[in-house]
Amino acid sequence: MTGLFQRIDTVFVPTRNIEQALEWYMNILGGTPGWKSEKGEYQCVKFQDTSITLFLTSEAKYFEPRRSAFNFYVSNAEEAYEYLLSHGVKVEEVKEYGAKYFAFYDLDGNCLEVCEY
């Protein structure tokens, strides 16, 4: 069955407030709104050829500390770091291990990462 699974469609990111999260992902990271569910509990945010899906939840298990399930590719990690820092985003230090990378956190405390290689 080679070729059956073609690409990652989306990554689900929990949020306590869809509207605030959408604004944050648009204003801070430059995403654009995609589809939204009829009841408003899901909101797609597009980043060129990929997307994330914000999903509304108040269940504590979704907000337990964990590392990122995905990262954003950037051409300049230091520039991305300074940009996020200047917008009041909580960031960890830039590390280098064959690539430059660092973790940062959205409004709901979700751990996200940036990678330059």
DRENLO-434980 format. One record per residue (C-alpha): residue number from 1; x negated, y, z negated. Coordinates in nm, 4 decimals, decimal comma. Each point is the difference from the previous one (the first is absolute). Layout:
    n         u         v         w
  NUM         X         Y         Z
...
***
This chain:
    n         u         v         w
    1    0,0000    0,0000    0,0000
    2   -0,2778    0,2451    0,0714
    3    0,1283    0,3442    0,0823
    4    0,3234   -0,0469   -0,1906
    5   -0,1049    0,2407   -0,2757
    6   -0,1125    0,3094    0,1865
    7   -0,0621    0,2748   -0,2583
    8    0,0878    0,1334   -0,3428
    9    0,3333    0,1769    0,0405
   10    0,0124    0,1947   -0,3251
   11   -0,1229    0,0062   -0,3574
   12    0,2596    0,0512   -0,2743
   13   -0,0785    0,2697   -0,2555
   14    0,2227    0,0392   -0,3083
   15    0,1276    0,3408   -0,1050
   16    0,2303    0,1433   -0,2631
   17    0,1071    0,2881    0,2292
   18    0,0183   -0,0466    0,3784
   19    0,0240    0,3713    0,0834
   20   -0,2977    0,1043   -0,2134
   21   -0,2081   -0,2933    0,1239
   22    0,0825    0,0761    0,3639
   23   -0,1007    0,3652   -0,0466
   24   -0,3263   -0,1065   -0,1675
   25   -0,0927   -0,2476    0,2746
   26    0,0836    0,2600    0,2658
   27   -0,1576    0,3068   -0,1622
   28   -0,3085   -0,1614   -0,1515
   29   -0,0771   -0,2864    0,2401
   30    0,1575    0,1310    0,3206
   31    0,2545   -0,2768    0,0571
   32    0,3209    0,0550    0,1924
   33    0,3429   -0,1298   -0,0959
   34    0,1237   -0,3102    0,1769
   35    0,3220   -0,1930   -0,0449
   36    0,1971    0,0229   -0,3226
   37    0,2497   -0,2553   -0,1313
   38    0,3669    0,0941   -0,0088
   39    0,0111   -0,0006   -0,3805
   40   -0,3337    0,1837   -0,0250
   41   -0,1865   -0,2651   -0,1978
   42   -0,2632   -0,0486    0,2746
   43   -0,1941    0,2660    0,1909
   44   -0,2639   -0,0639    0,2653
   45   -0,3027    0,2304    0,0201
   46   -0,1988   -0,0250    0,3232
   47   -0,3750    0,0463    0,0415
   48   -0,0633   -0,0250    0,3754
   49    0,0284   -0,3731    0,0853
   50    0,0706   -0,1238   -0,3527
   51    0,2506    0,0761   -0,2696
   52    0,0823   -0,0456   -0,3634
   53    0,3474   -0,0512   -0,1420
   54    0,0852    0,1800   -0,3218
   55    0,2546   -0,1911   -0,2035
   56    0,1994    0,1370   -0,2890
   57   -0,0254   -0,1945   -0,3245
   58   -0,0078    0,0574   -0,3737
   59   -0,1249   -0,3494   -0,0843
   60   -0,3135    0,0335   -0,2121
   61   -0,1655   -0,3054    0,1575
   62   -0,0571    0,1952    0,3211
   63   -0,1949    0,2706   -0,1823
   64   -0,2391   -0,2187   -0,1972
   65   -0,3625    0,0933    0,0646
   66   -0,1422   -0,1731    0,3071
   67   -0,2481    0,0665    0,2744
   68    0,0995    0,1110    0,3450
   69    0,1467   -0,2465    0,2458
   70   -0,1173    0,2138    0,2939
   71   -0,2226    0,2930    0,0889
   72    0,0036    0,3009    0,2290
   73   -0,2826    0,0199    0,2526
   74   -0,1714    0,3413    0,0164
   75   -0,3003    0,1186    0,1994
   76   -0,1416    0,1945   -0,2979
   77    0,0588   -0,1364   -0,3509
   78   -0,1626    0,2975   -0,1742
   79    0,2267    0,2432    0,1847
   80    0,3085   -0,2082   -0,0839
   81   -0,1127   -0,0138   -0,3645
   82   -0,0387    0,3788   -0,0225
   83    0,3328    0,0550    0,1773
   84    0,1917   -0,2264   -0,2399
   85   -0,1779    0,1473   -0,3021
   86    0,0904    0,3534    0,1138
   87    0,3659   -0,1040    0,0145
   88    0,0003   -0,1239   -0,3591
   89   -0,0042   -0,3680    0,0918
   90   -0,1561   -0,2373   -0,2539
   91   -0,3062   -0,1551    0,1681
   92   -0,2743   -0,2405   -0,1026
   93   -0,3625    0,0512    0,1009
   94   -0,1185   -0,0754    0,3526
   95   -0,1846   -0,3321    0,0181
   96   -0,2158   -0,1445    0,2734
   97   -0,0354   -0,3678    0,0816
   98   -0,0490   -0,0337    0,3739
   99    0,2784    0,2597    0,0278
  100    0,0980    0,3055   -0,2018
  101    0,3241   -0,0378   -0,1897
  102    0,1940    0,1294   -0,2979
  103    0,3315   -0,0487   -0,1736
  104    0,2643    0,2646   -0,0599
  105    0,3518    0,0036   -0,1434
  106    0,3375    0,1210    0,1251
  107    0,2726    0,1662   -0,2099
  108    0,1204   -0,3373   -0,1323
  109   -0,3497   -0,1171   -0,0968
  110   -0,0334   -0,2371    0,2975
  111   -0,3661   -0,0655    0,0702
  112   -0,0940    0,0804    0,3605
  113   -0,3415   -0,0070    0,1614
  114   -0,1987    0,1823    0,2665
  115   -0,2700   -0,1681    0,2061
  116   -0,2648    0,1358    0,2381
  117   -0,2139   -0,2387    0,2019
***
